[in-house]
Amino acid sequence: MAISPEEFDAIRKFVHEHSGILINEGKEYLVENRLTILLVQNGCENFLQLYQKLQSDPGPLRTKVIDAMTTNETLWFRDDSFFTALSDHIIPRLMEKAKTQSLVRIWSAACSTGQEPYSVAMLLEERRRQIGPSAPPLNRFTILATDISPSALFIASAGRYSQLAISRGMKNDFLDKYFKKNGMAYELDPTIRNLVKFQSFNLKSSFASFGTFDFIMCRNVLIYFADDLKKQIYGKIHDALAKDGLLAIGASESPRGYTDAFEQVMLGGAAAFRPKGGGSKAASFEPTRLTGNA
Ligand SMILES: C[S@@+](CC[C@H](N)C(=O)[O-])C[C@H]1O[C@@H](n2cnc3c(N)ncnc32)[C@H](O)[C@@H]1O
């Protein structure tokens, strides 16, 4: 179904207002490809009728339109240098924290279909196994994983993946250790699945109810937003991070130009960001070598 310039404008304003997602000029095909099915399912003859329906019945239809306009592209262990930094620097630091802190809190702030938070959960468990009996128990860690897309969250919470999804970045040894094949699907071990709590959340909303996190990942999502929203979200992330917390963003992203509240830390080949002025609590991320059972 072809979209007129007026319809395109109305729909992209609507999507921007409710999700922050920018649909640039020239992306008419994206709206047509992703929303035509909803248009048909809702008995509309054109995009104007769909837009009018959105105005009068904003609840479930709004959710479906926003869901359809999200890009849920993700991979297991996405970005080698980030996951190397996670294994060598960040997880050892979180393990140290778990020795004195009753709960270490991690947030995957745009988790899509779950590959990001589950990759982190598997690496946490790997590290615990390497440390051995003196390792902090898994219940000292929790991973909150949020996204605006209900269809992505549905796949994520099920923890069941197709061969195609598995082929996108999963390592063979992790597949053997943490998945069970059931028919056509690969099912994630419940120990790993239970470490991650999924929740629907719009990054445009207030973060106030979440409390403080030790580590936040907000990777490959702010690229879809306008500068003023990026600025607001970096500010809210700063306020949600512990003084000695750490933020990870996508390899092509940087908070520079939006806030000076963070300083960059190089962890091997990957950059991460910690709140400025953490004082003696500022995080140190020296690699921690394992010796014996320590
Ligand atoms: C490209 S995926 C990134 C997934 C993962 N972080 C990664 O790096 O592989 C972007 C995700 O951001 C989500 N998203 C877009 N706008 C959002 C918003 N306003 N609030 C929360 N999530 C949003 C999308 O639904 C999508 O799943």
The ligand as an ORCA input file, in Angstrom:
! r2SCAN-3c Opt
* xyz 0 1
  C      18.862     -2.695     17.425
  S      18.080     -3.304     18.877
  C      19.482     -3.385     19.990
  C      19.442     -4.638     20.843
  C      20.660     -4.868     21.720
  N      20.826     -3.815     22.696
  C      21.905     -4.998     20.880
  O      22.756     -4.107     20.897
  O      22.036     -6.013     20.192
  C      17.241     -1.829     19.442
  C      16.118     -2.130     20.434
  O      15.669     -0.892     21.007
  C      14.285     -1.006     21.247
  N      13.697      0.345     21.409
  C      13.458      1.276     20.456
  N      12.903      2.364     20.992
  C      12.781      2.130     22.323
  C      12.266      2.889     23.420
  N      11.762      4.114     23.261
  N      12.316      2.330     24.650
  C      12.813      1.077     24.829
  N      13.313      0.320     23.836
  C      13.293      0.834     22.601
  C      13.763     -1.771     20.042
  O      12.518     -2.385     20.291
  C      14.897     -2.772     19.778
  O      14.625     -4.025     20.344
*
